[in-house]
């Protein structure tokens, strides 16, 4: 039976069939979305939900004047035109002070009792979700803003992406309580572990960089320019509190009531919170969840403890950086046991042989680990690590897998002591321990693995940034006899590249264009790409800033080099040794002949040193590669430090800024975001 479209005139005359059906469908879809995504209690089959959604899409297409921003069909918007706009929070999002021990928690309680002049305080303990902080604003019950935490005062507008997260309601549920005119709520967006593993498997198949952990994956997903990408990543959210509340139609006296009201409005609240009468009682809760954290489908890194009474919270107030009425108890790094199934040697771009443990796969700190670096032979000897040993591992900084200790009581006598071979396992060439160091090096400059690692480093993002040239493509080019060293990259053509596995003509064209574009790279990227030992991206920039051309750098002398701020004796020796090798000089000549940039363009010095006398510290996740940001500071006359002190002029804080942000606030160091940094540097 053909559908009849109702015009605006018909609707205004009282024939509201379309509007009524649309309203009814939206109400039902919102209700069942809440049951499914928030309460995990679906009442209908997916097919029935999909049919209602399909019908709503049809009706809205026929009656576009009835579409509203909070309709379930409006979750995925268009691509963001540029980078994210700034949003000022209506109420500041303070960070939390950290506790790492029982003593820290007891000191926290003593301070509270002293300020309140009471003997007993009631608390609420909640799981500390390891995700991306989000601030949502509902105006008259409808979602009107979503912003990242930023520096606590100003965040980035991610509304388009937040709307794709199904557990974030586009409008608050109708309850006995009418929503406030304005309601700011705070929460954590997170990526479930299963989705994190699926996403990394997908990225690995495409030779894309893997996310270090679910927190980074969630942050990267929320900051996508295309909301459709975000919508494909199954993000979720937990809401834990309120910010600004304007014209509330309800009264609340405790944090427990806050959580209940949030839940009543349809916001997803983690149900594992609990009320306690003392810190002593909370210690058991912390221990319980430290042991049970691996059983959850999401990552937690501690427990948040809050004073329950809101009047007490108000009286306690806040410092310049965190509330006095709340604290985060941080779990120690998660440690698990596994078995060292083998030890193999990985050859780096400088020829250093790094022993790596092959582990029986085990999950730790949010991801499955099957390898861990053993650094060098001294590290192995110090910890007495043997093949077949049961070992305790953790992730240093929750990122890098590391062996903490050996469980020697589990040895059965079949474990094997690992010894450094007499020859390179890749080329059978001579290996030798570097004098004065724990490192062993392959001395054969023609070692296949050494050449491969040099090429992989040269094409990497911080070096020549040749898009599409991943490790597998490099290996395929080598195996097909198309390249032997980095200079051969500039001899490739579309025809030869298109024939290798995994590449067709379109990808080959893109790759050749990326190689051609890399010829224009700044000289400091070329210097870094050469892989000179101890010369990182920052040192490469300093060298080019001082010598301007490759020819000048080649002729540089040890005494001059070692006196350059940021270079020093060890790097100076490495540079001199590198340029004394004729093979290296011939390689540079081939690169120059291919058209690779060998000089830094002359700059207009007027206003160039605009950051002179200013010291910058960077923390958290920023879009600009960290080495590049630091190099910009140095080029403009400023200096960069790794730690915050009274001498720090600016702390540039990105997402997930940690203790450096806390220290900056304590020392009254000015905190700026990436956009403000670019303005200071004259980049915008």
LONU-646952 format. One line per field, with one value per residue (C-alpha): residue number from 1; residue in one letter; z, y, x. Coordinates in Angstrom, 2 decimals. Example, Ala and Ser with C-alpha at 12.3 -4.5 7.8 and 13.67 -1.06 7.14 Angstrom:
n = c(1 2);
res = c(a s);
w = c(7.80 7.14);
v = c(-4.50 -1.06);
u = c(12.30 13.67);
This chain:
n = c(1 2 3 4 5 6 7 8 9 10 11 12 13 14 15 16 17 18 19 20 21 22 23 24 25 26 27 28 29 30 31 32 33 34 35 36 37 38 39 40 41 42 43 44 45 46 47 48 49 50 51 52 53 54 55 56 57 58 59 60 61 62 63 64 65 66 67 68 69 70 71 72 73 74 75 76 77 78 79 80 81 82 83 84 85 86 87 88 89 90 91 92 93 94 95 96 97 98 99 100 101 102 103 104 105 106 107 108 109 110 111 112 113 114 115 116 117 118 119 120 121 122 123 124 125 126 127 128 129 130 131 132 133 134 135 136 137 138 139 140 141 142 143 144 145 146 147 148 149 150 151 152 153 154 155 156 157 158 159 160 161 162 163 164 165 166 167 168 169 170 171 172 173 174 175 176 177 178 179 180 181 182 183 184 185 186 187 188 189 190 191 192 193 194 195 196 197 198 199 200 201 202 203 204 205 206 207 208 209 210 211 212 213 214 215 216 217 218 219 220 221 222 223 224 225 226 227 228 229 230 231 232 233 234 235 236 237 238 239 240 241 242 243 244 245 246 247 248 249 250 251 252 253 254 255 256 257 258 259 260 261 262 263 264 265 266 267 268 269 270 271 272 273 274 275 276 277 278 279 280 281 282 283 284 285 286 287 288 289 290 291 292 293 294 295 296 297 298 299 300 301 302 303 304 305 306 307 308 309 310 311 312 313 314 315 316 317 318 319 320 321 322 323 324 325 326 327 328 329 330 331 332 333 334 335 336 337 338 339 340 341 342 343 344 345 346 347 348 349 350 351 352 353 354 355 356 357 358 359 360 361 362 363 364 365 366 367 368 369 370 371 372 373 374 375 376 377 378 379 380 381 382 383 384 385 386 387 388 389 390 391 392 393 394 395 396 397 398 399 400 401 402 403 404 405 406 407 408 409 410 411 412 413 414 415 416 417 418 419 420 421 422 423 424 425 426 427 428 429 430 431 432 433 434 435 436 437 438 439 440 441 442 443 444 445 446 447 448 449 450 451 452 453 454 455 456 457 458 459 460 461 462 463 464 465 466 467 468 469 470 471 472 473 474 475 476 477 478 479 480 481 482 483 484 485 486 487 488 489 490 491 492 493 494 495 496 497 498 499 500 501 502 503 504 505 506 507 508 509 510 511 512 513 514 515 516 517 518 519 520 521 522 523 524 525 526 527 528 529 530 531 532 533 534 535 536 537 538 539 540 541 542 543 544 545 546 547 548 549 550 551 552 553 554 555 556 557 558 559 560 561 562 563 564 565 566 567 568 569 570 571 572 573 574 575 576 577 578 579 580 581 582 583 584 585 586 587 588 589 590 591 592 593 594 595 596 597 598 599 600 601 602 603 604 605 606 607 608 609 610 611 612 613 614 615 616 617 618 619 620 621 622 623 624 625 626 627 628 629 630 631 632 633 634 635 636 637 638 639 640 641 642 643 644 645 646 647 648 649 650 651 652 653 654 655 656 657 658 659 660 661 662 663 664 665 666 667 668 669 670 671 672 673 674 675 676 677 678 679 680 681 682 683 684);
res = c(x x x x x x x x x x x x x x x x x x x x x x x x x x x x x x x x x x x x x x x x x x x x x x x x x x x x x x x x x x x x x x x x x x x x x x x x x x x x x x x x x x x x x x x x x x x x x x x x x x x x x x x x x x x x x x x x x x x x x x x x x x x x x x x x x x x x x x x x x x x x x x x x x x x x x x x x x x x x x x x x x x x x x x x x x x x x x x x x x x x x x x x x x x x x x x x x x x x x x x x x x x x x x x x x x x x x x x x x x x x x x x x x x x x x x x x x x x x x x x x x x x x x x x x x x x x x x x x x x x x x x x x x x x x x x x x x x x x x x x x x x x x x x x x x x x x x x x x x x x x x x x x x x x x x x x x x x x x x x x x x x x x x x x x x x x x x x x x x x x x x x x x x x x x x x x x x x x x x x x x x x x x x x x x x x x x x x x x x x x x x x x x x x x x x x x x x x x x x x x x x x x x x x x x x x x x x x x x x x x x x x x x x x x x x x x x x x x x x x x x x x x x x x x x x x x x x x x x x x x x x x x x x x x x x x x x x x x x x x x x x x x x x x x x x x x x x x x x x x x x x x x x x x x x x x x x x x x x x x x x x x x x x x x x x x x x x x x x x x x x x x x x x x x x x x x x x x x x x x x x x x x x x x x x x x x x x x x x x x x x x x x x x x x x x x x x x x x x x x x x x x x x x x x x x x x x x x x x x x x x x x x x x x x x x x x x x x x x x x x x x x x x x x x x x x x x x x x x x x x x x x x x x x x x x x x x x x x x x x x x x x x x x);
w = c(0.00 -1.04 1.77 1.91 2.71 4.94 4.13 6.74 5.97 6.62 9.89 11.00 10.20 12.69 10.50 12.65 11.79 10.60 13.56 16.03 14.53 14.45 18.12 19.08 17.17 18.71 22.19 21.62 20.00 22.82 25.39 23.81 23.21 26.91 27.80 25.42 25.71 29.26 31.26 29.18 29.38 25.85 25.61 21.83 19.04 16.87 13.86 15.56 16.55 13.01 11.50 13.76 12.90 9.19 9.44 11.26 8.53 5.88 7.72 8.30 4.63 3.65 6.29 6.66 8.49 11.41 11.85 15.19 16.34 19.07 16.72 16.81 13.07 13.70 15.61 12.77 11.30 8.49 8.41 10.58 8.29 10.22 13.61 16.69 18.06 21.66 24.26 27.65 30.38 32.35 35.52 35.69 35.45 38.17 38.19 41.17 43.65 43.73 46.55 46.09 49.55 52.63 54.34 51.58 52.06 55.81 55.43 53.08 55.74 58.52 56.48 55.87 59.54 60.57 58.15 58.94 62.67 62.87 63.82 61.20 57.45 54.97 51.58 48.22 46.41 42.63 40.04 38.26 34.58 32.42 29.52 28.08 30.29 28.67 29.60 28.27 28.43 28.23 27.61 28.36 28.35 24.92 24.31 23.06 23.79 24.28 25.04 26.09 29.43 27.87 30.56 32.84 31.76 27.97 25.96 22.36 20.80 19.98 19.87 16.43 17.61 21.06 19.40 17.74 21.16 21.78 25.57 25.45 25.21 22.78 25.13 28.80 29.73 30.98 34.73 37.71 37.91 35.19 33.88 34.82 32.23 31.93 33.17 32.78 33.41 33.55 32.59 30.95 27.39 27.11 24.60 25.71 25.65 22.93 20.64 21.36 20.33 17.19 16.22 16.67 14.63 11.86 12.01 11.96 8.79 7.17 8.48 10.53 13.92 16.81 19.73 22.94 25.13 25.18 26.69 23.78 21.33 22.88 22.78 19.15 18.18 19.80 18.02 14.52 11.99 10.48 12.97 10.85 11.89 15.55 15.12 13.91 17.07 19.68 22.29 25.58 28.49 32.25 33.83 37.37 38.31 37.58 36.69 36.43 37.18 36.34 37.60 39.03 39.76 42.44 45.65 46.30 49.46 48.68 45.94 46.10 45.19 42.34 40.86 41.18 39.44 36.63 36.18 36.26 33.45 31.28 31.71 32.11 35.61 36.67 39.24 41.19 43.58 47.32 50.45 53.38 56.84 56.96 54.92 56.77 55.27 51.77 51.83 51.37 48.41 46.80 47.32 45.98 42.71 42.29 42.18 40.11 37.55 34.88 35.04 33.77 30.10 30.44 32.02 35.46 37.05 40.55 42.83 43.24 46.79 47.39 50.47 50.18 51.85 49.31 52.03 53.29 49.72 49.47 52.79 51.88 48.54 46.20 45.77 42.48 40.94 42.65 45.02 48.68 48.99 46.50 45.78 43.33 44.78 41.97 41.64 41.38 37.87 37.12 37.37 35.94 35.60 32.34 30.82 28.76 25.83 23.97 23.65 20.25 19.11 17.37 15.20 15.31 12.76 14.35 14.43 18.18 19.07 21.60 23.33 23.33 25.33 23.55 26.22 26.57 25.63 28.69 29.23 31.23 31.60 28.85 26.09 25.30 25.61 23.87 23.84 26.19 25.65 27.83 27.04 27.10 28.49 31.74 32.37 31.71 34.03 36.80 36.90 35.99 33.25 31.53 28.70 30.33 33.43 34.97 35.20 36.57 34.02 34.00 31.60 32.40 32.27 31.43 27.90 27.53 28.60 31.00 33.05 36.74 38.29 37.94 40.03 40.82 43.07 39.97 38.20 37.24 36.14 32.41 31.98 29.59 30.16 27.21 25.85 23.18 19.98 18.41 15.11 13.98 13.71 10.55 8.48 10.49 10.59 13.53 16.63 19.36 22.68 22.46 24.70 27.88 27.16 27.69 23.99 21.39 17.72 14.39 12.60 9.11 7.26 4.69 7.26 5.72 8.93 9.68 6.24 6.60 9.97 8.56 5.73 8.09 10.27 7.26 5.98 9.45 10.43 12.46 9.68 5.97 6.63 3.46 3.75 2.90 3.33 6.27 7.46 5.34 2.18 2.94 3.41 0.17 -1.76 -0.35 -1.04 -4.62 -5.12 -5.68 -2.87 -0.92 0.97 1.47 -1.69 -3.79 -2.72 -5.13 -8.06 -7.73 -10.35 -10.47 -12.76 -10.55 -7.29 -8.55 -9.15 -5.51 -3.23 -1.59 -3.98 -7.09 -9.52 -7.42 -4.24 -6.22 -7.64 -4.15 -2.81 -5.59 -5.04 -1.30 -2.06 -4.47 -1.91 0.72 -1.32 -0.06 3.61 6.02 6.39 10.08 9.02 6.58 9.30 11.72 8.97 8.44 11.75 13.31 16.73 19.62 17.20 17.86 16.20 18.67 18.28 14.48 14.61 16.81 14.43 11.37 13.20 13.81 10.52 7.97 5.28 5.11 3.77 6.79 9.14 7.43 8.00 11.63 14.26 17.59 19.74 18.16 18.27 21.93 23.01 21.34 23.90 23.59 21.83 24.21 24.01 23.33 20.42 19.07 18.97 17.17 14.53 13.83 13.57 11.21 8.75 8.82 7.20 3.40 2.95 4.76 2.71 -0.52 0.63 1.27 -2.20 -3.78 -1.83 -2.95 -6.57 -6.32 -5.36 -1.58 0.21 1.66 2.94 5.16 3.38 4.40 6.92 7.55 11.00 11.75 14.61 14.40 18.06 19.41 22.09 23.34 27.10 27.40 28.62 27.50 28.84 26.87 28.44 27.37 23.82 21.22 17.48 16.49 16.83 20.09 18.52 15.93 18.60 20.62 17.53 16.79 20.28 19.86 16.39 17.78 20.51 23.35 25.34 26.16 29.44 30.37 33.85 35.35 37.65 38.74 35.63 33.31 31.34 29.76 30.16 26.89 28.03 25.78 26.59 29.51 31.05 34.32 37.19 35.20 35.00 38.75 39.44 37.03 38.84 42.19 40.99 39.19 35.84 32.93 31.26 27.57 24.99 21.56 19.74 22.13 21.62 17.84 18.24 20.46 17.87 15.05 13.36 13.20);
v = c(0.00 3.34 5.69 9.15 12.05 14.67 18.26 20.94 22.46 19.13 18.69 22.20 21.46 18.61 15.58 14.67 10.99 11.28 13.39 11.12 8.03 9.69 10.72 7.21 5.56 7.88 7.17 3.41 3.47 5.61 3.30 0.15 1.78 2.58 -1.01 -2.40 0.00 1.31 -1.39 -4.35 -5.72 -5.94 -6.68 -7.01 -8.73 -6.74 -7.32 -5.61 -2.63 -2.39 -2.37 0.48 2.41 1.81 3.09 6.23 6.90 6.59 8.94 11.56 11.37 12.03 14.77 16.43 19.37 16.98 15.94 17.02 16.93 14.41 11.91 8.44 8.85 11.83 10.03 10.10 13.54 14.78 15.05 17.81 20.57 21.31 20.58 20.66 23.96 24.94 24.69 26.38 24.20 25.82 24.55 23.66 19.95 19.55 16.64 14.30 14.00 10.54 8.08 5.17 3.60 3.02 5.81 8.25 7.38 7.77 11.17 12.15 11.19 13.00 16.23 15.95 15.35 18.26 20.72 19.53 19.18 15.86 12.31 10.28 10.78 8.81 8.02 6.58 4.47 3.98 2.20 4.52 3.89 4.12 6.16 9.63 12.26 13.78 16.69 16.50 19.37 18.89 21.98 21.52 17.79 17.65 16.98 20.26 19.94 17.32 18.32 16.65 17.65 19.60 21.64 21.51 24.88 24.50 21.30 20.30 20.08 16.41 16.53 14.90 11.95 11.66 11.34 8.11 6.45 4.61 4.75 8.57 9.60 12.40 13.44 12.65 10.11 11.45 10.78 12.09 14.73 17.37 17.93 21.20 23.96 23.20 20.04 19.38 15.77 14.24 10.77 8.53 7.28 3.91 1.14 -2.38 -4.85 -7.03 -4.02 -2.94 -6.34 -6.37 -2.88 -3.69 -6.90 -4.85 -2.22 -4.90 -6.39 -2.94 -2.36 0.60 1.50 -0.36 1.43 0.96 0.35 0.82 4.30 5.57 3.82 5.53 8.95 8.45 7.32 10.28 12.70 11.41 14.07 11.68 10.60 7.51 6.20 6.78 5.04 1.87 1.49 0.40 3.00 3.15 5.56 5.70 8.93 9.65 13.20 16.61 19.92 23.03 22.63 25.54 25.81 22.30 20.98 18.62 18.67 16.35 16.09 13.29 11.86 8.65 10.63 12.25 8.86 7.75 10.87 10.48 6.91 7.95 10.42 7.55 8.14 5.08 4.85 2.13 0.04 -1.12 1.85 1.38 3.50 3.27 4.79 4.99 4.71 1.48 -0.11 1.10 -0.65 -4.03 -2.69 -1.43 -4.77 -6.67 -4.73 -4.77 -8.57 -8.61 -5.94 -8.51 -9.99 -6.76 -6.04 -2.61 -1.27 0.32 1.74 2.42 3.47 7.00 7.90 10.80 12.36 11.49 14.55 17.41 20.11 18.66 18.71 22.39 23.20 21.25 23.06 22.66 23.59 25.19 21.75 19.22 18.88 18.26 15.96 13.30 11.26 8.55 5.45 4.18 0.47 -0.56 -1.73 -4.99 -7.93 -11.38 -14.54 -16.28 -18.45 -17.47 -19.85 -18.59 -15.70 -14.29 -11.39 -8.40 -6.37 -2.63 0.07 0.70 -3.01 -3.43 -6.90 -6.66 -9.88 -10.27 -12.79 -14.83 -15.24 -17.56 -15.07 -13.45 -10.49 -7.58 -3.95 -4.12 -6.11 -9.53 -9.66 -12.25 -10.47 -8.38 -6.69 -7.97 -4.89 -6.45 -9.32 -7.48 -7.25 -10.99 -11.82 -9.51 -11.08 -14.57 -15.03 -18.41 -19.99 -21.95 -19.75 -18.60 -14.82 -11.91 -9.18 -5.78 -2.89 -0.06 3.06 0.72 0.52 -1.39 -5.07 -5.72 -8.68 -7.76 -10.93 -14.69 -17.15 -19.35 -21.71 -22.94 -24.05 -27.73 -28.05 -28.01 -24.23 -23.10 -20.28 -17.89 -16.96 -14.45 -16.31 -15.81 -14.68 -12.66 -14.89 -13.04 -12.82 -14.97 -11.98 -11.03 -9.57 -7.69 -6.06 -2.28 -1.02 0.54 -0.56 -3.56 -3.67 -6.15 -5.12 -6.90 -5.55 -6.55 -3.46 -5.75 -7.64 -8.11 -7.45 -4.38 -2.94 -3.66 -1.89 1.12 1.43 1.02 3.80 6.07 5.89 6.25 9.16 11.11 10.71 10.95 10.10 8.05 7.23 3.62 2.29 -0.07 -2.79 -5.48 -3.38 -2.71 -6.44 -7.24 -4.68 -6.19 -9.77 -8.84 -7.35 -3.82 -2.10 -2.73 0.54 3.79 5.41 2.67 3.95 6.84 4.49 2.74 3.18 2.36 -0.66 -2.52 -1.64 -2.64 -6.20 -6.93 -8.71 -6.61 -3.68 -2.77 0.10 2.66 1.89 1.83 5.29 6.62 5.09 6.52 9.95 9.72 8.81 11.73 14.11 12.98 14.56 17.93 16.92 19.25 18.46 17.54 14.70 13.47 13.58 11.72 9.24 8.31 6.45 7.84 6.24 8.41 11.09 11.36 13.74 16.56 16.23 16.16 19.46 21.06 19.90 21.32 24.56 24.96 23.68 24.46 22.04 18.38 19.34 21.56 18.79 16.26 18.60 19.30 18.69 16.92 19.90 22.13 19.45 18.52 22.15 22.56 22.66 19.41 17.44 16.63 14.22 10.89 12.19 14.17 11.03 9.11 11.84 12.08 8.29 8.12 10.65 9.07 5.95 6.17 3.89 6.41 9.31 7.43 6.77 10.49 11.29 8.91 10.52 13.98 12.80 11.48 14.97 14.56 17.91 18.50 22.07 24.01 26.92 30.38 31.93 35.52 36.15 38.97 37.73 34.25 34.08 34.98 32.28 33.39 33.04 30.85 27.24 24.76 21.37 19.11 16.56 14.43 13.62 16.38 16.13 17.49 14.91 15.69 15.94 18.39 20.60 20.61 21.44 24.41 25.78 25.45 27.04 30.05 30.62 28.81 25.77 22.48 20.60 17.17 18.22 21.08 23.52 27.16 27.98 26.58 29.31 27.20 23.68 22.58 20.08 17.65 14.88 12.57 15.08 13.62 14.59 17.35 19.22 18.85 20.16 23.09 24.20 23.85 26.05 28.49 27.68 28.86 25.93 26.22 23.82 22.94 25.69 28.34 26.98 27.31 30.92 31.69 30.10 32.08 28.96 30.26);
u = c(0.00 1.57 2.63 1.04 3.32 1.77 2.63 3.35 -0.04 -1.79 0.05 -0.86 -4.50 -4.48 -3.62 -0.62 -0.33 3.28 4.39 2.65 4.23 7.64 7.33 6.20 9.05 11.64 10.31 10.41 13.87 15.30 13.74 15.16 18.56 18.68 17.79 20.41 23.36 22.98 21.22 22.47 18.92 17.44 13.72 13.32 15.24 17.66 15.39 12.44 14.62 16.02 12.53 11.43 14.59 14.06 10.48 11.67 14.24 11.49 9.13 11.83 12.84 9.24 8.86 12.29 10.75 10.09 13.74 15.25 18.87 18.09 16.43 18.06 18.73 21.03 23.77 26.31 26.89 29.08 32.86 34.33 35.63 38.79 40.30 38.11 36.83 37.50 34.76 34.92 33.46 30.66 32.32 36.01 36.91 39.52 41.94 42.17 44.97 46.55 47.11 49.51 49.43 47.31 49.25 48.25 44.57 44.75 46.43 43.59 41.03 42.88 42.92 39.17 38.34 40.54 38.90 35.36 36.10 34.29 35.30 33.43 33.01 30.92 32.47 31.48 34.07 33.86 35.98 38.42 37.75 40.88 39.51 39.07 37.39 34.29 32.04 28.46 25.98 22.20 20.10 16.40 17.07 18.79 22.49 23.97 27.68 30.37 33.95 37.17 38.68 41.56 43.32 40.28 38.93 38.81 38.42 37.80 34.35 33.69 29.88 29.61 31.69 30.08 26.66 27.82 28.28 25.03 25.21 25.23 21.57 20.76 17.98 17.47 14.81 11.51 11.22 9.30 12.05 12.12 15.67 17.40 17.54 21.26 22.94 26.66 27.69 31.17 32.26 34.86 34.64 36.33 36.94 35.95 38.82 37.32 36.89 40.48 41.80 39.62 40.76 44.45 44.09 42.48 45.24 47.94 46.45 46.68 50.23 49.00 50.54 48.90 47.29 49.27 46.21 42.42 42.73 44.83 42.51 39.48 41.16 42.19 38.71 36.96 39.29 38.55 37.55 35.00 32.28 31.64 35.06 34.20 30.84 32.58 34.65 32.06 33.01 31.15 30.83 30.32 28.98 30.18 29.18 27.72 29.30 27.16 23.44 21.12 17.55 17.34 13.86 15.20 17.22 20.16 22.22 24.68 26.87 24.83 21.72 23.66 24.50 20.87 19.53 22.05 20.89 17.23 17.88 19.13 22.84 25.07 26.52 28.95 27.07 30.14 30.09 29.68 29.16 31.61 31.87 35.66 38.84 39.67 36.54 37.48 40.86 39.17 37.20 40.42 42.15 39.13 39.03 42.79 42.50 39.29 40.26 41.18 37.66 36.08 35.39 37.04 40.22 40.41 43.53 42.31 39.47 38.03 36.99 34.59 33.05 29.35 27.80 27.53 27.54 30.82 32.16 31.29 32.96 36.10 36.37 39.32 42.94 44.01 44.31 42.05 39.08 39.87 36.86 38.01 41.12 42.15 43.78 46.02 46.66 50.31 51.28 49.49 51.86 51.26 53.31 54.14 56.86 59.89 59.53 62.60 65.03 65.99 68.17 66.65 69.02 68.46 69.29 72.71 73.63 73.02 71.70 68.88 67.75 63.97 61.96 59.28 56.60 53.67 50.90 49.33 47.02 48.42 47.33 44.74 46.43 47.89 51.67 53.84 57.22 59.32 62.66 65.49 67.60 71.07 73.16 73.82 70.05 69.67 72.58 71.40 67.93 69.24 66.62 66.68 64.71 61.87 61.73 58.47 58.74 56.72 56.06 54.40 54.10 56.47 54.34 51.43 52.89 56.18 56.25 59.11 60.35 60.29 61.68 62.15 60.09 63.09 61.15 59.30 62.47 62.50 66.12 65.33 65.77 68.53 71.00 71.06 74.48 75.40 76.37 79.79 78.29 75.27 72.16 71.15 74.34 76.79 79.10 81.30 79.69 81.51 80.68 80.89 83.67 82.35 78.74 76.48 75.57 76.76 76.91 76.97 80.06 78.94 77.64 76.02 73.91 70.45 68.52 70.62 69.89 66.19 65.98 67.86 65.35 62.37 63.77 64.47 60.88 59.28 57.03 59.60 62.17 61.21 57.55 57.00 53.30 52.39 55.94 55.37 57.79 56.11 56.38 60.05 60.63 58.81 60.89 64.10 63.01 62.16 65.62 64.27 66.16 69.36 69.74 67.83 69.16 67.52 64.10 64.55 65.14 61.77 59.07 55.36 55.77 58.27 56.50 53.03 54.23 55.11 52.66 49.89 50.29 48.33 48.77 46.87 48.83 52.06 51.32 50.62 53.83 56.02 54.43 55.17 58.79 59.07 57.54 60.06 62.87 61.62 61.80 63.60 67.27 66.88 64.55 67.20 69.86 67.61 66.71 70.36 70.20 73.39 73.74 72.49 71.18 67.47 65.02 65.76 69.56 69.16 67.29 69.94 72.67 70.94 70.14 73.88 75.34 72.60 73.87 74.84 78.25 78.94 77.80 80.08 83.03 82.12 84.79 84.50 85.49 82.85 80.15 80.54 80.16 76.76 73.96 72.01 74.77 77.61 80.53 78.79 76.71 79.69 81.87 79.12 78.70 82.42 82.73 79.75 81.15 84.61 83.13 83.44 80.43 78.23 79.60 78.91 75.33 74.79 76.21 73.66 70.82 71.95 72.20 68.63 67.44 67.03 67.28 70.76 70.42 68.08 66.40 67.54 65.18 64.25 65.66 63.21 61.07 62.60 63.64 60.20 60.45 63.88 64.21 61.11 61.19 58.54 57.49 55.14 52.81 49.85 48.75 49.05 48.45 51.86 54.67 56.47 59.98 58.64 57.05 60.26 62.30 60.04 60.69 64.45 64.38 62.55 65.10 63.33 64.38 62.65 62.74 61.45 60.33 58.33 60.12 59.90 61.95 59.26 57.49 54.74 53.41 51.80 49.15 47.30 44.84 45.68 48.09 49.28 51.55 53.28 49.97 49.49 52.99 52.55 49.41 51.14 54.02 51.66 53.26 51.08 49.29 48.39 46.97 48.35 46.44 47.76 51.28 50.92 49.83 52.82 55.11 53.50 52.18 48.57);
